[in-house]
Amino acid sequence: MVIKRMTTRNSAEVIEMMRDFYASPALLTNGSEEIFETNFKNCVGDEPNAEGYIFEEETHIIGYAILAKSYSTEYGKRCIWIEDLYLKPEYRRKGYGSQFFSFLEVRYPGVLFRLEAEKSNEAALHAYRKNGFEILPYVELKK
């Protein structure tokens, strides 16, 4: 698998994957076309806190990820939220997620990585634990 930064020419394929991801039980919201377009535009534009990647096998896009950069006062270091991590169904359970986590650790050494998962998404939770993530006993709030 090759991991590359998103570019404007990836728009249609990435937004199609976003539709699938946001319609899945992995998220609490279904998103919207406006949100998908805004997120993509920020990932390829000049938004300093958003970073988007595509995953390719040969010349086919097989998935994408979106990162959000922040700082954790709780841990006293930079934090990268893995906001979206999506692989097309036929490419799951092949180690590509682990490859992406390894890529992130090389690209961002010493950074705290965080992500969210639904409690019912056992396959994702297993993969995240296998890659060193710990489940935190927090309740997340939003307004």
N, CA, C and O atoms as CSV, one atom per row, in Angstrom:
chain,resi,resn,atom,element,x,y,z
A,1,MET,N,N,0.847,-1.180,0.000
A,1,MET,CA,C,0.000,0.000,0.000
A,1,MET,C,C,0.884,1.233,0.000
A,1,MET,O,O,1.919,1.267,0.666
A,2,VAL,N,N,0.475,2.233,-0.743
A,2,VAL,CA,C,1.151,3.524,-0.778
A,2,VAL,C,C,0.242,4.544,-0.102
A,2,VAL,O,O,-0.959,4.593,-0.365
A,3,ILE,N,N,0.825,5.352,0.767
A,3,ILE,CA,C,0.081,6.389,1.481
A,3,ILE,C,C,0.520,7.725,0.911
A,3,ILE,O,O,1.710,8.040,0.882
A,4,LYS,N,N,-0.457,8.515,0.454
A,4,LYS,CA,C,-0.172,9.815,-0.161
A,4,LYS,C,C,-1.101,10.871,0.414
A,4,LYS,O,O,-2.193,10.563,0.892
A,5,ARG,N,N,-0.653,12.120,0.360
A,5,ARG,CA,C,-1.532,13.232,0.721
A,5,ARG,C,C,-2.649,13.336,-0.311
A,5,ARG,O,O,-2.435,13.094,-1.499
A,6,MET,N,N,-3.827,13.693,0.148
A,6,MET,CA,C,-4.942,13.937,-0.763
A,6,MET,C,C,-4.611,15.102,-1.675
A,6,MET,O,O,-3.915,16.036,-1.277
A,7,THR,N,N,-5.108,15.044,-2.890
A,7,THR,CA,C,-5.009,16.176,-3.811
A,7,THR,C,C,-6.387,16.426,-4.407
A,7,THR,O,O,-7.284,15.593,-4.276
A,8,THR,N,N,-6.553,17.552,-5.049
A,8,THR,CA,C,-7.859,17.912,-5.611
A,8,THR,C,C,-8.356,16.863,-6.600
A,8,THR,O,O,-9.566,16.680,-6.733
A,9,ARG,N,N,-7.471,16.182,-7.284
A,9,ARG,CA,C,-7.927,15.177,-8.255
A,9,ARG,C,C,-8.522,13.936,-7.577
A,9,ARG,O,O,-9.116,13.101,-8.259
A,10,ASN,N,N,-8.379,13.794,-6.255
A,10,ASN,CA,C,-8.953,12.660,-5.523
A,10,ASN,C,C,-10.369,12.935,-5.025
A,10,ASN,O,O,-10.981,12.068,-4.401
A,11,SER,N,N,-10.885,14.105,-5.286
A,11,SER,CA,C,-12.144,14.564,-4.700
A,11,SER,C,C,-13.293,13.569,-4.849
A,11,SER,O,O,-13.876,13.167,-3.842
A,12,ALA,N,N,-13.633,13.166,-6.051
A,12,ALA,CA,C,-14.811,12.320,-6.268
A,12,ALA,C,C,-14.689,10.993,-5.519
A,12,ALA,O,O,-15.646,10.553,-4.881
A,13,GLU,N,N,-13.528,10.358,-5.591
A,13,GLU,CA,C,-13.361,9.054,-4.942
A,13,GLU,C,C,-13.392,9.164,-3.422
A,13,GLU,O,O,-14.002,8.334,-2.748
A,14,VAL,N,N,-12.734,10.187,-2.884
A,14,VAL,CA,C,-12.706,10.343,-1.427
A,14,VAL,C,C,-14.092,10.689,-0.900
A,14,VAL,O,O,-14.522,10.136,0.112
A,15,ILE,N,N,-14.790,11.586,-1.565
A,15,ILE,CA,C,-16.130,11.959,-1.102
A,15,ILE,C,C,-17.078,10.766,-1.183
A,15,ILE,O,O,-17.951,10.618,-0.329
A,16,GLU,N,N,-16.923,9.923,-2.183
A,16,GLU,CA,C,-17.741,8.703,-2.260
A,16,GLU,C,C,-17.459,7.791,-1.062
A,16,GLU,O,O,-18.387,7.213,-0.495
A,17,MET,N,N,-16.188,7.658,-0.673
A,17,MET,CA,C,-15.851,6.851,0.502
A,17,MET,C,C,-16.390,7.490,1.772
A,17,MET,O,O,-16.829,6.787,2.682
A,18,MET,N,N,-16.360,8.834,1.842
A,18,MET,CA,C,-16.930,9.527,3.002
A,18,MET,C,C,-18.410,9.199,3.146
A,18,MET,O,O,-18.890,8.950,4.252
A,19,ARG,N,N,-19.132,9.199,2.032
A,19,ARG,CA,C,-20.565,8.873,2.078
A,19,ARG,C,C,-20.771,7.488,2.701
A,19,ARG,O,O,-21.641,7.306,3.553
A,20,ASP,N,N,-19.970,6.526,2.271
A,20,ASP,CA,C,-20.089,5.167,2.782
A,20,ASP,C,C,-19.730,5.109,4.264
A,20,ASP,O,O,-20.444,4.498,5.059
A,21,PHE,N,N,-18.617,5.750,4.632
A,21,PHE,CA,C,-18.152,5.754,6.016
A,21,PHE,C,C,-19.193,6.382,6.939
A,21,PHE,O,O,-19.523,5.814,7.980
A,22,TYR,N,N,-19.711,7.551,6.563
A,22,TYR,CA,C,-20.642,8.262,7.423
A,22,TYR,C,C,-22.021,7.618,7.473
A,22,TYR,O,O,-22.789,7.898,8.394
A,23,ALA,N,N,-22.354,6.769,6.516
A,23,ALA,CA,C,-23.621,6.043,6.529
A,23,ALA,C,C,-23.518,4.749,7.343
A,23,ALA,O,O,-24.524,4.081,7.583
A,24,SER,N,N,-22.305,4.402,7.763
A,24,SER,CA,C,-22.090,3.155,8.490
A,24,SER,C,C,-22.383,3.338,9.981
A,24,SER,O,O,-22.496,4.468,10.458
A,25,PRO,N,N,-22.505,2.229,10.715
A,25,PRO,CA,C,-22.717,2.331,12.163
A,25,PRO,C,C,-21.468,2.777,12.926
A,25,PRO,O,O,-21.507,2.886,14.152
A,26,ALA,N,N,-20.358,3.039,12.222
A,26,ALA,CA,C,-19.132,3.490,12.880
A,26,ALA,C,C,-19.253,4.921,13.399
A,26,ALA,O,O,-18.462,5.343,14.243
A,27,LEU,N,N,-20.234,5.667,12.901
A,27,LEU,CA,C,-20.408,7.056,13.313
A,27,LEU,C,C,-21.826,7.299,13.801
A,27,LEU,O,O,-22.763,6.597,13.420
A,28,LEU,N,N,-21.962,8.308,14.653
A,28,LEU,CA,C,-23.281,8.655,15.174
A,28,LEU,C,C,-24.050,9.586,14.243
A,28,LEU,O,O,-25.269,9.708,14.355
A,29,THR,N,N,-23.338,10.244,13.322
A,29,THR,CA,C,-23.987,11.168,12.394
A,29,THR,C,C,-23.796,10.666,10.968
A,29,THR,O,O,-22.879,9.896,10.683
A,30,ASN,N,N,-24.670,11.110,10.084
A,30,ASN,CA,C,-24.571,10.715,8.682
A,30,ASN,C,C,-23.818,11.725,7.835
A,30,ASN,O,O,-23.632,11.507,6.638
A,31,GLY,N,N,-23.381,12.826,8.432
A,31,GLY,CA,C,-22.690,13.841,7.659
A,31,GLY,C,C,-23.633,14.472,6.657
A,31,GLY,O,O,-24.851,14.318,6.749
A,32,SER,N,N,-23.059,15.186,5.696
A,32,SER,CA,C,-23.845,15.810,4.628
A,32,SER,C,C,-22.885,16.121,3.488
A,32,SER,O,O,-21.668,16.139,3.670
A,33,GLU,N,N,-23.443,16.360,2.333
A,33,GLU,CA,C,-22.590,16.700,1.185
A,33,GLU,C,C,-21.763,17.949,1.490
A,33,GLU,O,O,-20.596,18.040,1.108
A,34,GLU,N,N,-22.377,18.903,2.178
A,34,GLU,CA,C,-21.659,20.133,2.528
A,34,GLU,C,C,-20.472,19.827,3.444
A,34,GLU,O,O,-19.380,20.360,3.249
A,35,ILE,N,N,-20.689,18.973,4.434
A,35,ILE,CA,C,-19.604,18.607,5.352
A,35,ILE,C,C,-18.507,17.856,4.610
A,35,ILE,O,O,-17.324,18.133,4.806
A,36,PHE,N,N,-18.894,16.902,3.754
A,36,PHE,CA,C,-17.894,16.129,3.015
A,36,PHE,C,C,-17.033,17.050,2.149
A,36,PHE,O,O,-15.807,16.937,2.139
A,37,GLU,N,N,-17.679,17.950,1.433
A,37,GLU,CA,C,-16.944,18.871,0.554
A,37,GLU,C,C,-16.055,19.806,1.360
A,37,GLU,O,O,-14.917,20.069,0.970
A,38,THR,N,N,-16.566,20.313,2.486
A,38,THR,CA,C,-15.760,21.191,3.342
A,38,THR,C,C,-14.556,20.454,3.912
A,38,THR,O,O,-13.441,20.976,3.900
A,39,ASN,N,N,-14.780,19.232,4.414
A,39,ASN,CA,C,-13.665,18.459,4.963
A,39,ASN,C,C,-12.613,18.185,3.904
A,39,ASN,O,O,-11.418,18.337,4.156
A,40,PHE,N,N,-13.054,17.783,2.720
A,40,PHE,CA,C,-12.088,17.503,1.657
A,40,PHE,C,C,-11.316,18.771,1.288
A,40,PHE,O,O,-10.091,18.745,1.175
A,41,LYS,N,N,-12.038,19.881,1.101
A,41,LYS,CA,C,-11.401,21.150,0.725
A,41,LYS,C,C,-10.362,21.564,1.770
A,41,LYS,O,O,-9.285,22.044,1.414
A,42,ASN,N,N,-10.677,21.381,3.058
A,42,ASN,CA,C,-9.730,21.742,4.109
A,42,ASN,C,C,-8.513,20.823,4.118
A,42,ASN,O,O,-7.407,21.262,4.434
A,43,CYS,N,N,-8.710,19.560,3.777
A,43,CYS,CA,C,-7.582,18.617,3.752
A,43,CYS,C,C,-6.591,18.911,2.633
A,43,CYS,O,O,-5.395,18.660,2.784
A,44,VAL,N,N,-7.074,19.437,1.520
A,44,VAL,CA,C,-6.171,19.722,0.392
A,44,VAL,C,C,-5.823,21.205,0.308
A,44,VAL,O,O,-4.989,21.603,-0.505
A,45,GLY,N,N,-6.456,22.019,1.142
A,45,GLY,CA,C,-6.228,23.460,1.109
A,45,GLY,C,C,-5.222,23.904,2.150
A,45,GLY,O,O,-4.275,23.189,2.478
A,46,ASP,N,N,-5.450,25.099,2.659
A,46,ASP,CA,C,-4.467,25.693,3.574
A,46,ASP,C,C,-4.902,25.656,5.040
A,46,ASP,O,O,-4.368,26.406,5.857
A,47,GLU,N,N,-5.852,24.808,5.379
A,47,GLU,CA,C,-6.244,24.640,6.790
A,47,GLU,C,C,-5.106,23.929,7.519
A,47,GLU,O,O,-4.836,22.761,7.240
A,48,PRO,N,N,-4.424,24.620,8.463
A,48,PRO,CA,C,-3.238,24.013,9.091
A,48,PRO,C,C,-3.536,22.854,10.036
A,48,PRO,O,O,-2.633,22.086,10.369
A,49,ASN,N,N,-4.783,22.714,10.472
A,49,ASN,CA,C,-5.109,21.673,11.441
A,49,ASN,C,C,-5.746,20.431,10.827
A,49,ASN,O,O,-6.074,19.490,11.550
A,50,ALA,N,N,-5.925,20.412,9.517
A,50,ALA,CA,C,-6.522,19.259,8.837
A,50,ALA,C,C,-5.530,18.700,7.828
A,50,ALA,O,O,-4.885,19.441,7.086
A,51,GLU,N,N,-5.423,17.382,7.820
A,51,GLU,CA,C,-4.500,16.714,6.914
A,51,GLU,C,C,-5.191,15.454,6.392
A,51,GLU,O,O,-5.682,14.638,7.172
A,52,GLY,N,N,-5.224,15.304,5.077
A,52,GLY,CA,C,-5.896,14.151,4.498
A,52,GLY,C,C,-4.951,13.263,3.716
A,52,GLY,O,O,-4.035,13.747,3.050
A,53,TYR,N,N,-5.178,11.962,3.799
A,53,TYR,CA,C,-4.362,10.960,3.109
A,53,TYR,C,C,-5.249,10.007,2.332
A,53,TYR,O,O,-6.387,9.738,2.715
A,54,ILE,N,N,-4.709,9.505,1.240
A,54,ILE,CA,C,-5.352,8.410,0.533
A,54,ILE,C,C,-4.429,7.202,0.605
A,54,ILE,O,O,-3.214,7.334,0.751
A,55,PHE,N,N,-5.026,6.037,0.501
A,55,PHE,CA,C,-4.281,4.781,0.478
A,55,PHE,C,C,-4.481,4.175,-0.904
A,55,PHE,O,O,-5.609,4.041,-1.377
A,56,GLU,N,N,-3.377,3.812,-1.544
A,56,GLU,CA,C,-3.455,3.225,-2.880
A,56,GLU,C,C,-2.834,1.834,-2.898
A,56,GLU,O,O,-1.826,1.572,-2.243
A,57,GLU,N,N,-3.453,0.969,-3.652
A,57,GLU,CA,C,-2.876,-0.330,-3.970
A,57,GLU,C,C,-2.802,-0.349,-5.492
A,57,GLU,O,O,-3.819,-0.231,-6.176
A,58,GLU,N,N,-1.585,-0.499,-6.015
A,58,GLU,CA,C,-1.335,-0.319,-7.444
A,58,GLU,C,C,-1.799,1.094,-7.787
A,58,GLU,O,O,-1.238,2.048,-7.249
A,59,THR,N,N,-2.784,1.276,-8.646
A,59,THR,CA,C,-3.238,2.630,-8.977
A,59,THR,C,C,-4.642,2.904,-8.463
A,59,THR,O,O,-5.255,3.900,-8.847
A,60,HIS,N,N,-5.163,2.031,-7.598
A,60,HIS,CA,C,-6.528,2.169,-7.100
A,60,HIS,C,C,-6.533,2.747,-5.689
A,60,HIS,O,O,-5.758,2.322,-4.832
A,61,ILE,N,N,-7.408,3.715,-5.457
A,61,ILE,CA,C,-7.586,4.246,-4.108
A,61,ILE,C,C,-8.428,3.250,-3.327
A,61,ILE,O,O,-9.536,2.901,-3.732
A,62,ILE,N,N,-7.884,2.796,-2.196
A,62,ILE,CA,C,-8.566,1.772,-1.400
A,62,ILE,C,C,-9.062,2.298,-0.053
A,62,ILE,O,O,-9.744,1.583,0.680
A,63,GLY,N,N,-8.721,3.543,0.272
A,63,GLY,CA,C,-9.159,4.111,1.536
A,63,GLY,C,C,-8.646,5.519,1.726
A,63,GLY,O,O,-7.940,6.060,0.875
A,64,TYR,N,N,-9.006,6.103,2.847
A,64,TYR,CA,C,-8.552,7.459,3.163
A,64,TYR,C,C,-8.517,7.643,4.681
A,64,TYR,O,O,-9.081,6.857,5.442
A,65,ALA,N,N,-7.840,8.702,5.083
A,65,ALA,CA,C,-7.811,9.097,6.495
A,65,ALA,C,C,-7.765,10.614,6.571
A,65,ALA,O,O,-7.199,11.281,5.706
A,66,ILE,N,N,-8.370,11.140,7.618
A,66,ILE,CA,C,-8.296,12.575,7.897
A,66,ILE,C,C,-7.799,12.744,9.323
A,66,ILE,O,O,-8.316,12.126,10.254
A,67,LEU,N,N,-6.791,13.587,9.477
A,67,LEU,CA,C,-6.208,13.892,10.781
A,67,LEU,C,C,-6.563,15.317,11.186
A,67,LEU,O,O,-6.689,16.199,10.336
A,68,ALA,N,N,-6.721,15.532,12.470
A,68,ALA,CA,C,-6.906,16.876,13.017
A,68,ALA,C,C,-5.827,17.091,14.069
A,68,ALA,O,O,-5.665,16.273,14.975
A,69,LYS,N,N,-5.096,18.181,13.951
A,69,LYS,CA,C,-3.971,18.457,14.845
A,69,LYS,C,C,-4.419,19.346,15.999
A,69,LYS,O,O,-5.180,20.296,15.820
A,70,SER,N,N,-3.923,19.008,17.192
A,70,SER,CA,C,-4.239,19.801,18.375
A,70,SER,C,C,-3.119,19.642,19.407
A,70,SER,O,O,-2.045,19.124,19.099
A,71,TYR,N,N,-3.384,20.091,20.624
A,71,TYR,CA,C,-2.439,19.961,21.720
A,71,TYR,C,C,-3.196,19.412,22.924
A,71,TYR,O,O,-4.310,19.854,23.207
A,72,SER,N,N,-2.610,18.459,23.633
A,72,SER,CA,C,-3.236,17.882,24.813
A,72,SER,C,C,-2.569,18.442,26.066
A,72,SER,O,O,-1.392,18.180,26.316
A,73,THR,N,N,-3.314,19.207,26.845
A,73,THR,CA,C,-2.768,19.696,28.118
A,73,THR,C,C,-2.684,18.552,29.123
A,73,THR,O,O,-1.846,18.574,30.025
A,74,GLU,N,N,-3.545,17.559,28.969
A,74,GLU,CA,C,-3.541,16.414,29.870
A,74,GLU,C,C,-2.240,15.625,29.765
A,74,GLU,O,O,-1.740,15.106,30.763
A,75,TYR,N,N,-1.693,15.537,28.552
A,75,TYR,CA,C,-0.461,14.777,28.323
A,75,TYR,C,C,0.741,15.663,28.027
A,75,TYR,O,O,1.866,15.172,27.930
A,76,GLY,N,N,0.514,16.959,27.883
A,76,GLY,CA,C,1.612,17.899,27.677
A,76,GLY,C,C,2.340,17.712,26.358
A,76,GLY,O,O,3.563,17.843,26.294
A,77,LYS,N,N,1.603,17.409,25.317
A,77,LYS,CA,C,2.241,17.230,24.004
A,77,LYS,C,C,1.238,17.425,22.888
A,77,LYS,O,O,0.026,17.489,23.096
A,78,ARG,N,N,1.804,17.516,21.685
A,78,ARG,CA,C,0.960,17.619,20.501
A,78,ARG,C,C,0.091,16.370,20.391
A,78,ARG,O,O,0.473,15.276,20.807
A,79,CYS,N,N,-1.069,16.570,19.825
A,79,CYS,CA,C,-2.035,15.480,19.686
A,79,CYS,C,C,-2.539,15.460,18.251
A,79,CYS,O,O,-2.816,16.502,17.658
A,80,ILE,N,N,-2.650,14.280,17.718
A,80,ILE,CA,C,-3.250,14.102,16.397
A,80,ILE,C,C,-4.470,13.219,16.579
A,80,ILE,O,O,-4.371,12.082,17.040
A,81,TRP,N,N,-5.602,13.752,16.215
A,81,TRP,CA,C,-6.843,12.991,16.215
A,81,TRP,C,C,-6.992,12.329,14.855
A,81,TRP,O,O,-6.931,12.997,13.823
A,82,ILE,N,N,-7.184,11.041,14.854
A,82,ILE,CA,C,-7.482,10.325,13.619
A,82,ILE,C,C,-9.007,10.400,13.500
A,82,ILE,O,O,-9.736,9.576,14.052
A,83,GLU,N,N,-9.455,11.402,12.771
A,83,GLU,CA,C,-10.883,11.695,12.676
A,83,GLU,C,C,-11.615,10.687,11.809
A,83,GLU,O,O,-12.644,10.146,12.214
A,84,ASP,N,N,-11.098,10.435,10.634
A,84,ASP,CA,C,-11.683,9.462,9.716
A,84,ASP,C,C,-10.598,8.461,9.354
A,84,ASP,O,O,-9.466,8.841,9.057
A,85,LEU,N,N,-10.943,7.199,9.379
A,85,LEU,CA,C,-10.051,6.140,8.896
A,85,LEU,C,C,-10.947,5.117,8.220
A,85,LEU,O,O,-11.717,4.413,8.874
A,86,TYR,N,N,-10.834,5.046,6.897
A,86,TYR,CA,C,-11.746,4.222,6.125
A,86,TYR,C,C,-10.981,3.406,5.100
A,86,TYR,O,O,-10.140,3.923,4.365
A,87,LEU,N,N,-11.290,2.129,5.070
A,87,LEU,CA,C,-10.814,1.234,4.015
A,87,LEU,C,C,-12.032,0.610,3.357
A,87,LEU,O,O,-12.989,0.235,4.035
A,88,LYS,N,N,-11.996,0.500,2.038
A,88,LYS,CA,C,-13.088,-0.174,1.344
A,88,LYS,C,C,-13.203,-1.591,1.896
A,88,LYS,O,O,-12.192,-2.205,2.235
A,89,PRO,N,N,-14.427,-2.116,1.990
A,89,PRO,CA,C,-14.637,-3.418,2.647
A,89,PRO,C,C,-13.723,-4.541,2.170
A,89,PRO,O,O,-13.263,-5.344,2.982
A,90,GLU,N,N,-13.458,-4.612,0.890
A,90,GLU,CA,C,-12.627,-5.709,0.375
A,90,GLU,C,C,-11.146,-5.586,0.744
A,90,GLU,O,O,-10.371,-6.509,0.496
A,91,TYR,N,N,-10.745,-4.446,1.338
A,91,TYR,CA,C,-9.351,-4.240,1.731
A,91,TYR,C,C,-9.162,-4.274,3.247
A,91,TYR,O,O,-8.056,-4.035,3.733
A,92,ARG,N,N,-10.194,-4.559,3.979
A,92,ARG,CA,C,-10.102,-4.626,5.440
A,92,ARG,C,C,-9.486,-5.949,5.876
A,92,ARG,O,O,-9.534,-6.948,5.158
A,93,ARG,N,N,-8.906,-5.929,7.073
A,93,ARG,CA,C,-8.283,-7.118,7.681
A,93,ARG,C,C,-7.114,-7.658,6.861
A,93,ARG,O,O,-6.866,-8.863,6.810
A,94,LYS,N,N,-6.401,-6.725,6.221
A,94,LYS,CA,C,-5.224,-7.115,5.435
A,94,LYS,C,C,-3.964,-6.416,5.934
A,94,LYS,O,O,-2.912,-6.501,5.301
A,95,GLY,N,N,-4.069,-5.724,7.069
A,95,GLY,CA,C,-2.908,-5.054,7.645
A,95,GLY,C,C,-2.697,-3.626,7.182
A,95,GLY,O,O,-1.718,-2.993,7.577
A,96,TYR,N,N,-3.588,-3.103,6.355
A,96,TYR,CA,C,-3.398,-1.739,5.851
A,96,TYR,C,C,-3.553,-0.693,6.953
A,96,TYR,O,O,-2.840,0.311,6.959
A,97,GLY,N,N,-4.478,-0.921,7.880
A,97,GLY,CA,C,-4.624,0.011,9.002
A,97,GLY,C,C,-3.357,0.055,9.837
A,97,GLY,O,O,-2.918,1.130,10.245
A,98,SER,N,N,-2.766,-1.104,10.096
A,98,SER,CA,C,-1.505,-1.161,10.846
A,98,SER,C,C,-0.391,-0.428,10.107
A,98,SER,O,O,0.430,0.249,10.725
A,99,GLN,N,N,-0.367,-0.565,8.788
A,99,GLN,CA,C,0.634,0.165,7.999
A,99,GLN,C,C,0.456,1.666,8.163
A,99,GLN,O,O,1.437,2.404,8.263
A,100,PHE,N,N,-0.801,2.123,8.192
A,100,PHE,CA,C,-1.045,3.549,8.359
A,100,PHE,C,C,-0.601,4.023,9.740
A,100,PHE,O,O,0.001,5.089,9.860
A,101,PHE,N,N,-0.892,3.242,10.786
A,101,PHE,CA,C,-0.447,3.634,12.121
A,101,PHE,C,C,1.074,3.699,12.199
A,101,PHE,O,O,1.616,4.602,12.835
A,102,SER,N,N,1.765,2.769,11.570
A,102,SER,CA,C,3.239,2.801,11.537
A,102,SER,C,C,3.725,4.041,10.804
A,102,SER,O,O,4.678,4.686,11.242
A,103,PHE,N,N,3.087,4.378,9.701
A,103,PHE,CA,C,3.408,5.590,8.937
A,103,PHE,C,C,3.287,6.824,9.829
A,103,PHE,O,O,4.158,7.693,9.825
A,104,LEU,N,N,2.180,6.891,10.605
A,104,LEU,CA,C,1.976,8.044,11.484
A,104,LEU,C,C,3.046,8.147,12.556
A,104,LEU,O,O,3.509,9.245,12.864
A,105,GLU,N,N,3.445,7.019,13.128
A,105,GLU,CA,C,4.460,7.044,14.186
A,105,GLU,C,C,5.804,7.530,13.660
A,105,GLU,O,O,6.552,8.183,14.387
A,106,VAL,N,N,6.118,7.221,12.412
A,106,VAL,CA,C,7.361,7.709,11.806
A,106,VAL,C,C,7.228,9.198,11.480
A,106,VAL,O,O,8.143,9.978,11.740
A,107,ARG,N,N,6.093,9.584,10.915
A,107,ARG,CA,C,5.880,10.979,10.507
A,107,ARG,C,C,5.761,11.921,11.706
A,107,ARG,O,O,6.198,13.070,11.643
A,108,TYR,N,N,5.172,11.433,12.792
A,108,TYR,CA,C,4.936,12.261,13.977
A,108,TYR,C,C,5.469,11.578,15.235
A,108,TYR,O,O,4.681,11.140,16.073
A,109,PRO,N,N,6.776,11.481,15.380
A,109,PRO,CA,C,7.325,10.806,16.569
A,109,PRO,C,C,6.991,11.575,17.852
A,109,PRO,O,O,7.051,12.804,17.890
A,110,GLY,N,N,6.645,10.840,18.879
A,110,GLY,CA,C,6.394,11.443,20.183
A,110,GLY,C,C,5.060,12.130,20.329
A,110,GLY,O,O,4.789,12.741,21.363
A,111,VAL,N,N,4.217,12.045,19.314
A,111,VAL,CA,C,2.914,12.700,19.358
A,111,VAL,C,C,1.887,11.739,19.972
A,111,VAL,O,O,1.988,10.524,19.802
A,112,LEU,N,N,0.920,12.282,20.671
A,112,LEU,CA,C,-0.191,11.498,21.190
A,112,LEU,C,C,-1.202,11.320,20.068
A,112,LEU,O,O,-1.624,12.300,19.453
A,113,PHE,N,N,-1.591,10.086,19.798
A,113,PHE,CA,C,-2.617,9.804,18.797
A,113,PHE,C,C,-3.904,9.433,19.514
A,113,PHE,O,O,-3.899,8.656,20.469
A,114,ARG,N,N,-5.008,9.999,19.037
A,114,ARG,CA,C,-6.310,9.697,19.617
A,114,ARG,C,C,-7.288,9.401,18.505
A,114,ARG,O,O,-7.151,9.895,17.385
A,115,LEU,N,N,-8.266,8.598,18.824
A,115,LEU,CA,C,-9.347,8.319,17.893
A,115,LEU,C,C,-10.564,7.886,18.667
A,115,LEU,O,O,-10.485,7.597,19.861
A,116,GLU,N,N,-11.685,7.842,17.991
A,116,GLU,CA,C,-12.934,7.414,18.604
A,116,GLU,C,C,-13.455,6.203,17.855
A,116,GLU,O,O,-13.206,6.046,16.659
A,117,ALA,N,N,-14.176,5.352,18.559
A,117,ALA,CA,C,-14.815,4.199,17.932
A,117,ALA,C,C,-16.095,3.886,18.686
A,117,ALA,O,O,-16.190,4.117,19.891
A,118,GLU,N,N,-17.054,3.374,17.987
A,118,GLU,CA,C,-18.286,2.917,18.611
A,118,GLU,C,C,-18.000,1.651,19.411
A,118,GLU,O,O,-17.252,0.789,18.950
A,119,LYS,N,N,-18.577,1.528,20.588
A,119,LYS,CA,C,-18.369,0.337,21.421
A,119,LYS,C,C,-18.777,-0.938,20.700
A,119,LYS,O,O,-18.219,-2.004,20.956
A,120,SER,N,N,-19.746,-0.834,19.800
A,120,SER,CA,C,-20.235,-2.012,19.088
A,120,SER,C,C,-19.339,-2.416,17.911
A,120,SER,O,O,-19.522,-3.489,17.337
A,121,ASN,N,N,-18.379,-1.572,17.552
A,121,ASN,CA,C,-17.507,-1.857,16.405
A,121,ASN,C,C,-16.323,-2.693,16.888
A,121,ASN,O,O,-15.201,-2.200,17.001
A,122,GLU,N,N,-16.594,-3.955,17.167
A,122,GLU,CA,C,-15.588,-4.839,17.761
A,122,GLU,C,C,-14.370,-5.048,16.872
A,122,GLU,O,O,-13.250,-5.147,17.373
A,123,ALA,N,N,-14.573,-5.117,15.560
A,123,ALA,CA,C,-13.436,-5.319,14.647
A,123,ALA,C,C,-12.482,-4.130,14.720
A,123,ALA,O,O,-11.266,-4.311,14.781
A,124,ALA,N,N,-13.028,-2.921,14.716
A,124,ALA,CA,C,-12.178,-1.733,14.807
A,124,ALA,C,C,-11.471,-1.668,16.152
A,124,ALA,O,O,-10.274,-1.389,16.209
A,125,LEU,N,N,-12.198,-1.924,17.234
A,125,LEU,CA,C,-11.584,-1.888,18.559
A,125,LEU,C,C,-10.448,-2.903,18.659
A,125,LEU,O,O,-9.398,-2.600,19.225
A,126,HIS,N,N,-10.646,-4.086,18.123
A,126,HIS,CA,C,-9.580,-5.104,18.120
A,126,HIS,C,C,-8.354,-4.589,17.356
A,126,HIS,O,O,-7.225,-4.715,17.831
A,127,ALA,N,N,-8.578,-4.019,16.189
A,127,ALA,CA,C,-7.464,-3.506,15.379
A,127,ALA,C,C,-6.732,-2.379,16.103
A,127,ALA,O,O,-5.503,-2.326,16.079
A,128,TYR,N,N,-7.468,-1.487,16.738
A,128,TYR,CA,C,-6.840,-0.365,17.434
A,128,TYR,C,C,-6.017,-0.855,18.628
A,128,TYR,O,O,-4.890,-0.407,18.836
A,129,ARG,N,N,-6.586,-1.772,19.407
A,129,ARG,CA,C,-5.835,-2.327,20.544
A,129,ARG,C,C,-4.572,-3.033,20.058
A,129,ARG,O,O,-3.507,-2.887,20.659
A,130,LYS,N,N,-4.686,-3.786,18.989
A,130,LYS,CA,C,-3.544,-4.502,18.429
A,130,LYS,C,C,-2.419,-3.535,18.036
A,130,LYS,O,O,-1.245,-3.906,18.030
A,131,ASN,N,N,-2.792,-2.298,17.709
A,131,ASN,CA,C,-1.818,-1.285,17.323
A,131,ASN,C,C,-1.431,-0.363,18.466
A,131,ASN,O,O,-0.883,0.715,18.237
A,132,GLY,N,N,-1.715,-0.780,19.700
A,132,GLY,CA,C,-1.230,-0.050,20.869
A,132,GLY,C,C,-2.165,0.985,21.454
A,132,GLY,O,O,-1.790,1.662,22.411
A,133,PHE,N,N,-3.358,1.136,20.926
A,133,PHE,CA,C,-4.305,2.098,21.476
A,133,PHE,C,C,-4.965,1.518,22.725
A,133,PHE,O,O,-5.219,0.316,22.812
A,134,GLU,N,N,-5.237,2.394,23.685
A,134,GLU,CA,C,-5.915,2.011,24.922
A,134,GLU,C,C,-7.289,2.662,24.946
A,134,GLU,O,O,-7.456,3.790,24.482
A,135,ILE,N,N,-8.258,1.960,25.480
A,135,ILE,CA,C,-9.584,2.542,25.656
A,135,ILE,C,C,-9.545,3.430,26.888
A,135,ILE,O,O,-9.126,2.997,27.961
A,136,LEU,N,N,-9.981,4.665,26.733
A,136,LEU,CA,C,-10.004,5.617,27.839
A,136,LEU,C,C,-11.401,5.654,28.454
A,136,LEU,O,O,-12.395,5.506,27.743
A,137,PRO,N,N,-11.482,5.851,29.767
A,137,PRO,CA,C,-12.784,5.844,30.439
A,137,PRO,C,C,-13.462,7.218,30.440
A,137,PRO,O,O,-13.958,7.670,31.472
A,138,TYR,N,N,-13.480,7.877,29.277
A,138,TYR,CA,C,-14.057,9.213,29.208
A,138,TYR,C,C,-15.454,9.176,28.625
A,138,TYR,O,O,-15.822,8.263,27.886
A,139,VAL,N,N,-16.206,10.175,28.972
A,139,VAL,CA,C,-17.444,10.469,28.295
A,139,VAL,C,C,-17.169,11.715,27.484
A,139,VAL,O,O,-16.727,12.727,28.029
A,140,GLU,N,N,-17.419,11.656,26.218
A,140,GLU,CA,C,-17.173,12.827,25.365
A,140,GLU,C,C,-18.441,13.643,25.288
A,140,GLU,O,O,-19.540,13.097,25.187
A,141,LEU,N,N,-18.286,14.948,25.336
A,141,LEU,CA,C,-19.409,15.877,25.286
A,141,LEU,C,C,-19.231,16.801,24.090
A,141,LEU,O,O,-18.112,17.018,23.626
A,142,LYS,N,N,-20.340,17.343,23.593
A,142,LYS,CA,C,-20.272,18.342,22.516
A,142,LYS,C,C,-21.383,19.337,22.691
A,142,LYS,O,O,-22.372,19.055,23.367
A,143,LYS,N,N,-21.238,20.486,22.099
A,143,LYS,CA,C,-22.292,21.508,22.145
A,143,LYS,C,C,-22.429,22.120,20.785
A,143,LYS,O,O,-23.259,23.008,20.589
